[in-house]
Amino acid sequence: MDTNKIIQQLVQGRELTNKLRDAQFHDSGEDLVIRICNTFSNTLSILRNCNGRKSQDSGDSSLKDPRGSYKRRKCVASRTNISSALTDDGYAWRKYGQKQILNANHPRSYYRCTHKTEQGCQATKQVQKIQDDPPKYETIYSGHHTCKNTLNPCHHSTSNHSSLLISFSLEQEGKQNYKPITYNNGSDYLC
């Protein structure tokens, strides 16, 4: 088996799927494209990191270390995202730690899927600010979500409007009574 050709084809497939995702972000099939991307990433990770190793699923979950102790060997798919702002990925995360990293200006935060306890989801992420001006954040996702995400992710709005009108009008004898709502920034909105 020519592993390099397999990896090359999977990388190309992942890149094309990412382009499709970026071009079709308003489509309802976005979830499917994200799952395809995750499949490519997981397969690449398995091929790169676990080639020639005994599988966890073969029944032998621990491997003997030459010094006599047992170590558990894990192959977990991971992907890295670098962005200029912290973005919502549509999943519910729970922060479980923060650590100052040697030779880094900012601490690294550790998150796990909120559904770990009730649904057994093993997805985790690490977030660290890697640059101040302009700000850049590195997010490392490990594993993939096996949970049924109860959040309704709203990554992209189909509307180009930046405001939302909510009406709390009271109709009395055919007349509507409008009351302004003031938000923290001092702007008045008629409702």
C-alpha positions in Angstrom: 0.0 0.0 0.0 1.4 3.4 -1.0 0.5 5.5 2.1 1.9 8.7 0.6 -0.5 8.6 -2.3 -3.4 7.9 0.1 -2.4 10.9 2.2 -2.0 13.1 -0.9 -5.5 12.2 -2.1 -7.1 12.7 1.3 -5.3 16.1 1.7 -6.6 17.2 -1.7 -10.2 16.0 -0.8 -10.1 17.9 2.5 -8.9 21.1 0.7 -11.7 20.8 -1.9 -14.3 20.2 0.8 -13.0 23.2 2.7 -13.4 25.3 -0.4 -16.9 23.9 -0.9 -17.8 24.8 2.7 -16.6 28.3 2.3 -18.5 28.8 -0.9 -21.7 27.2 0.4 -22.0 28.6 4.0 -25.6 29.7 3.5 -26.7 26.2 2.4 -28.4 23.8 4.8 -25.9 21.1 3.9 -23.1 22.9 5.8 -23.3 20.3 8.6 -22.7 17.6 6.1 -19.6 19.4 4.6 -18.2 19.9 8.2 -18.6 16.2 8.9 -16.8 15.4 5.6 -14.0 17.7 6.6 -13.7 16.0 10.0 -13.7 12.6 8.3 -10.8 13.6 6.1 -8.9 15.1 9.1 -9.4 12.0 11.2 -8.3 9.7 8.4 -5.2 11.8 7.8 -4.4 11.8 11.5 -4.8 8.1 11.7 -2.6 7.4 8.7 0.1 9.8 9.9 0.2 9.0 13.6 -0.9 5.3 13.8 0.6 3.7 10.7 2.0 0.4 11.6 0.8 0.5 15.3 -1.6 -1.9 16.9 -5.1 -0.5 16.9 -6.9 0.4 20.2 -9.9 -1.6 18.9 -8.0 -4.9 18.7 -8.7 -5.6 22.3 -5.2 -4.8 23.7 -5.7 -1.3 25.0 -2.3 -1.1 26.8 1.2 -1.7 25.4 4.2 -2.8 27.5 6.9 -0.2 27.8 10.5 -1.6 27.6 11.0 -0.5 31.3 8.2 -2.7 32.5 5.4 -0.2 33.0 2.3 0.0 30.9 1.4 3.0 28.8 -1.9 3.6 27.1 -1.4 4.6 23.5 -4.0 6.9 22.0 -4.4 8.1 18.4 -6.6 11.2 18.5 -7.4 13.2 15.4 -6.6 16.9 15.8 -6.8 20.0 13.7 -5.5 23.5 14.2 -7.3 26.8 13.4 -5.6 30.2 13.5 -7.9 33.2 13.4 -7.8 36.9 14.2 -10.8 36.6 16.6 -12.3 34.0 18.9 -15.1 32.5 16.9 -18.1 30.4 18.0 -17.9 26.9 16.4 -21.5 26.0 17.3 -20.7 23.6 20.0 -21.0 23.9 23.8 -17.7 23.9 25.6 -16.8 23.8 29.3 -13.5 25.3 30.4 -11.6 22.9 32.7 -8.2 24.5 33.0 -5.7 27.2 32.1 -1.9 27.0 32.1 0.9 29.4 31.5 3.1 27.9 28.7 6.9 28.2 28.8 8.2 30.9 26.4 4.6 32.1 25.6 3.2 35.5 26.5 -0.4 34.3 27.0 -1.8 31.3 28.9 -3.5 28.3 27.1 -7.1 27.5 28.0 -8.4 23.9 27.9 -12.0 23.0 27.0 -14.0 19.8 26.8 -17.4 19.2 25.2 -20.2 20.0 27.6 -21.9 16.7 26.7 -18.9 14.6 27.9 -20.7 13.2 31.0 -24.2 12.5 29.7 -23.3 11.5 26.1 -19.6 10.5 26.4 -18.3 13.0 23.8 -14.5 13.1 23.9 -14.0 16.2 21.9 -11.6 18.8 23.4 -10.0 22.1 22.3 -7.2 24.3 23.4 -7.2 28.0 22.8 -4.2 30.3 23.1 -3.5 33.9 22.0 -0.3 33.8 20.0 0.0 37.4 18.8 -1.0 40.7 20.3 -1.0 43.3 17.4 -3.0 42.3 15.3 -4.5 39.7 17.7 -4.2 36.1 16.6 -5.6 33.0 18.3 -4.6 29.4 17.9 -7.4 26.8 18.5 -6.4 23.1 18.5 -9.4 20.7 18.3 -8.7 17.1 19.4 -11.1 14.2 18.6 -14.5 14.7 17.0 -17.9 15.3 18.4 -19.9 12.1 19.0 -22.7 13.9 20.8 -26.0 15.1 19.6 -25.4 18.8 19.9 -28.4 20.4 21.5 -27.4 23.9 20.5 -28.7 25.2 17.3 -25.6 26.7 15.7 -26.2 29.9 13.8 -22.8 30.4 12.1 -24.0 32.5 9.2 -27.0 34.7 8.9 -28.9 34.6 5.6 -29.7 38.3 6.1 -27.2 41.1 5.6 -29.0 43.3 8.2 -27.1 44.1 11.3 -30.2 44.8 13.4 -33.2 42.8 14.6 -36.6 44.3 15.2 -38.6 42.9 18.1 -42.1 44.3 18.6 -43.7 44.6 22.0 -46.6 46.7 20.8 -49.8 46.9 22.7 -52.9 47.4 20.5 -55.6 49.5 22.2 -58.6 50.5 20.1 -56.7 50.1 16.8 -53.7 52.2 18.0 -50.3 50.8 18.7 -48.3 52.1 21.7 -44.5 51.9 21.0 -41.9 52.1 23.8 -38.1 52.6 23.1 -35.7 50.1 24.6 -32.2 51.5 25.6 -29.3 49.2 25.3 -25.9 49.6 27.1 -24.3 51.5 24.2 -26.9 54.3 24.7 -28.7 53.6 21.4 -32.5 53.8 21.4 -34.5 51.3 19.4 -38.2 51.5 18.8 -40.1 48.3 19.5 
